[in-house]
Amino acid sequence: KAIPFKKSELAIEIDKMEELLGGKDILAKSRIVFSHNDLMPTNIIGGLEGCTSTDAMEVSMIDYEYGDWNYREFDLANHFGEFVGLPDQETGKLNYDRYYPSKDLRLKWLAEYLKGVKKFETGREKNASENEIEELHDMIKRFNPLPHLLWGIWSLIQSKYSDIDFDYIDYGMQRLVQYIEPVSY
């Protein structure tokens, strides 16, 4: 009863997201890349050994069971949403107001990301322009609701089939509420 959608309404929400993202101006600017699709902090490992305060930390991603081709903007929106982590052990709630990265942190993160993309594509290190960073940030904002819808639906399915001791119903409800009423990004 706490779930904000009926099964038939979830299908309508999926259609709404397709319509929202289906515009030529949005998807034409999006890039399809191999995506992790579950880039929560526990799926990122890295070491500070040998790093100075000016070095970028080398990281690796693990657990690619959801890896597939996807819009990079979805994967990045999902990554920022995953900064929140799992529900707090005391309250059982996800705290987006506290843990969702600030705009300043997102822009700095995207500047480093785009710098890495440019180096990978050209072999040369080159900073992204402010316009490139802001444009990608704006695209990611359009994709922000989608990971909440996806993980909300995923969690409801898991509640029926998973043997893992986790409150999938409550987690799914929280993700769907975040889909409906997101924090200010």
Secondary structure, DSSP 8 states (H G I E B T S, - for coil): ---S--HHHHHHHHHHHHHHH-SHHHHTT--EEEE-S---GGGEEE--TT--TTS---EEE---TT-EEEEHHHHHHHHHHHTT-S--TTT----HHHHS--HHHHHHHHHHHHHHHHHHHHSS-----HHHHHHHHHHHHHHTHHHHHHHHHHHHHHHHH--S-S-HHHHHHHHHHHHHS----
